[in-house]
Amino acid sequence: MEAFASRDFRLYQVARCAVILGAEAQAVAVAWQVYAMTHRAIDLGYTGLALFLPMLLFLLPAGHVADRFDRRHVIMVCYTLQLFCTGTLVMLARNATQNVLPIYAVLFFVGTGRAFSGPASSALVPHLVPEEHFVNAVTWGGAIFQLANITGPALGGLLFTFPLARFFPGTRLQGAGIVYVFMLCMLVCFLVLMASLHVRPGRMEHRNLSIQVLLAGFEYVNKAKILLGAFSLDLFVVLLGGATALMPIFAEDVLHQGPRGLGMLRAAPAVGAVFMSMALARFPMKRHAGRKLFIAVAVYGAATVVFGLSRNVFLSLGALAVLGSADMVSVVIRGSVVQLATPPAMRGRVSAVHALFVNASNEMGEFESGLTAQWWGAVRATVIGGVGALAVAGSWSLLFPHLRKADELTAKSLRPDLALAKKEELTGS
């Protein structure tokens, strides 16, 4: 637990836990509210599309902002925007709107905040701990993220069904509205804790704004094949294998569990991820990181197939837990690679490129899942997606040998320029 020796790291993780807890609960409420309005899988897919479009539109300026301005300030501005967005969702729920378009509009602005806060948040973490504790910080950050993922969806399901009117007869707030108020409280906690951090990263990029500066992240990722391989692997595997958007359908129509069952399904991957993160914290990966990444991705695809075929709620929960365990290995490896293989002054822009791939895999994956479920049905779409994820894992291991052969998770091992400089220093050339 070396990373927790840093005060700022402790405060930052508490803040993350609070806001992720609220965001996951809110995601359950939004999904159930939209599906209750339309009963169409494609409309669940549109929620992911609304969150992803801002990432696509604001990718370049988001990375530049993270390197140009104090990353802590960028994060606080973005979450202040999300505060207003959640307040709007509260009003929509209170008025019992039956139109999904205003919800999509709010999700677009939520996605805008995420587009700018994502690169800044990723690039901020190396400032919170010494470099030798960074992999430990990524591992514990992932564990805390997953703990919030366990509690958040389940809490969202419980709050959605909480009979508030029984205690406050005059209230018009129920269902999704209760969850959105909870999210407002979590956002306030997040902003207070972020304001108390001592770290002041300041400006990392001092060059004037230009196309070359904006595109520097893409250029670096294109040259660093280990980054390109890791990013694109996650993109295509989750794009094909992700079934998160279809969980309301599995909970309602396949497993017949209702809103609370949806919360359990959403939490199950996080349960597996927490156990895996604890194991990685106790027994950190020291060698053969690339090989372990591809094994984890193959397990992810196989678990997706099992989940799609299952008609038993316990088997489904078990498959999702295994899926989450495998994904946790991938998260730790990729999270370490993206920062340690990147120079500090470019971490914002490279993190923006990484965020594009991650959000494309998640939000566009939800859209793809909704679309294919509309064509083939939820079960067939999930099984085909899992098989596709297995195929991608095998193909990428051949296309990106540098990633497959990656060994230690250290800056010297992952950055060829540092390794060359060290060699020149030792030879005196």
NUTI-530192 format. One record per residue (C-alpha): residue in one letter; x, y, z. Coordinates in steps of 0.25 Angstrom, whole numbers, plus 5000, padded with zeros to 4 digits. Each point is the difference from the previous one (the first is absolute). Layout:
N
AXYZ ...
END
This chain:
429
M500050005000 E501250094997 A499150104992 F499250035012 A501150075007 S499750124991 R499050095006 D499550054987 F499949864994 R499149965012 L499150124998 Y499949994985 Q499649855002 V498950035010 A499550114990 R500049904988 C499349905009 A498950095003 V499850064986 I500149864993 L499049945011 G499050114995 A500349994986 E499749855000 A498750015007 Q499650114990 A500449914988 V499049895006 A498950115001 V500250064987 A500049864993 W498849955007 Q499250144998 V500350004985 Y499749854998 A498750025008 M499650114991 T500349934986 H500249855003 R501050014988 A501449955001 I500550104990 D499650115009 L500949945011 G501150014989 Y499750154998 T500450035014 G501449954997 L500150074987 A499650135007 L501149985011 F501049974989 L499850114990 P500650115008 M501349925002 L500149994985 L499750154998 F500950055011 L501149905000 L501150094995 P499750125009 A499849915012 G501449954999 H500650144998 V499250065011 A500549895010 D501550034996 R499850154999 F499250035013 D500149955014 R499449865000 R499350025013 H499250124996 V499649944987 I499449885007 M499250095010 V499450084988 C499649884993 Y499349945012 T499350135003 L499449994986 Q499549865004 L499450055013 F499150094991 C499749884991 T499649915011 G499150125006 T499350004986 L499849855001 V499350025013 M499050104994 L499749914989 A499749885009 R499250095009 N499250044988 A499849864996 T500550034986 Q499649894989 N501050064990 V501349944999 L500650114992 P500350105012 I500749885007 Y500949984988 A500350155000 V500449995014 L500949884998 F500750084989 F500450105010 V500449905010 G500949934989 T500650144997 G500450015015 R500649864999 A500750034987 F500850115007 S500149945014 G500549874995 P501450044995 A500250095011 S499749905010 S500949894994 A501150104999 L499850055014 V500349875007 P501549994998 H500150135007 L499449945012 V501049895003 P501549974998 E500349934987 E500449875007 H498650005006 F499250034987 V499649854996 N499649985015 A499250134998 V499349954987 T499749875007 W499350065012 G499450104992 G499349894992 A499649935012 I499350125006 F499450034986 Q499449865000 L499650005015 A499150124996 N499549924988 I499649895009 T499250105009 G499650104990 P499149924991 A499449925012 L499750135007 G499450054987 G499049894999 L499750015015 L499850154999 F499149994988 T499049915007 F500150085013 P498650045005 L500350145003 A498550054999 R499749915012 F500950085009 F499750144992 P498649994995 G500150134993 T501249974992 R500049994985 L501449935000 Q500149854997 G500749904993 A501150064991 G499950145007 I500449945013 V501349954994 Y500350134993 V499950075014 F501049905005 M500950034989 L500050155003 C500449975014 M501249924995 L500450114990 V500150105011 C500849915009 F501049984988 L500250154997 V500250035015 L501149895001 M500750044987 A500050155005 S500849955012 L501249934992 H501350065002 V500649964987 R500150114989 P500549944987 G500050134993 R500250014985 M500849894993 E499950044986 H500650144997 R500050004985 N498950094993 L498849934995 S500149944986 I499649884992 Q501349945003 V499850015015 L498649954999 L500449884992 A501249975008 G499349895008 F499549934988 E501450014994 Y500749945012 V499049885001 N500249974986 K501549995002 A499949935013 K499449874995 I499849945014 L499050115003 L499349994987 G499949855002 A499550015014 F499050114996 S499449934988 L499949875007 D499150065011 L499250074989 F499649884992 V499949905011 V499050085008 L499350054988 L499749864996 G499949935014 G499450115008 A498549975005 T499850115010 A499050074992 L499149874999 M500049975014 P498650065002 I499549904990 F500749885006 A499550055014 E498550024995 D499849904989 V501149895001 L500249985015 H498750075005 Q500750075012 G499550154998 P500750125005 R500749945011 G500549894991 L500550104991 G500850065011 M500649875004 L500449974985 R500750144999 A500749975013 A500549864997 P501250044991 A500550095011 V499949895010 G501049924992 A500850124997 V500250035015 F500549865003 M500950014989 S500550145004 M500349955014 A500849884994 L500850104991 A500350095012 R500549885008 F500749934989 P500450114990 M500349974985 K501550014999 R500249924987 H499349964987 A499050115000 G499749994985 R499749865001 K499150015012 L499250114993 F499749914988 I499649885009 A499150105008 V499350054987 A499749854996 V499449975013 Y499150134999 G499549954986 A499749865005 A499350055013 T499150094990 V499649884993 V499649925012 F499250125005 G499250014987 L499749865000 S499649995015 R498549995005 N500449995014 V500250135008 F501149945009 L500849954988 S499850134993 L500650075012 G501149915001 A500450024985 L499950155002 A500949995012 V501149924992 L499850104989 G500350125010 S501249925006 A500649994986 D499750154997 M500750045012 V501349944996 S499950074986 V499650145008 V501349995008 I500949974989 R499450104990 G499950115011 S501549985004 V500449994985 V499350134996 Q500750095011 L501449935001 A500249994985 T499750154998 P500850125003 P499450085011 A499850134992 M499149914990 R499249925010 G498850094998 R499949984985 V500449855000 S499049985011 A498950074991 V500449904989 H499849895010 A498750065005 L499550004985 F500349854999 V499449975014 N498750084998 A499949954986 S500149855005 N499050035011 E499050104995 M500049964985 G500049865005 E498750035007 F499550054987 E500549884992 S499449915010 G498650074999 L500150004985 T500449854999 A499049965011 Q498950074991 W500449924988 W500349865007 G499550015014 A500850025013 V500449865002 R500649974986 A500650144999 T500849985013 V500549864996 I500550054987 G500650115007 G500849915009 V500549914989 G500450134993 A500850045012 L500849875000 A500350024985 V500550145003 A500949955011 G500749894991 S500250104988 W500650115009 S501049915006 L500549984986 L499950144995 F500650075012 P501249915004 H500650125009 L498850005008 R500049855002 K501450005004 A499950115010 D500749965013 E500150105012 L499150115002 T501050115002 A500350134992 K501449954996 S499449874995 L498950064992 R500650134995 P501149974989 D500650145001 L500349985015 A500649864998 L500950064989 A500450125009 K500449905011 K500849924991 E500750124994 E500350045015 L500649875003 T500949994988 G500450155001 S499650034985 
END
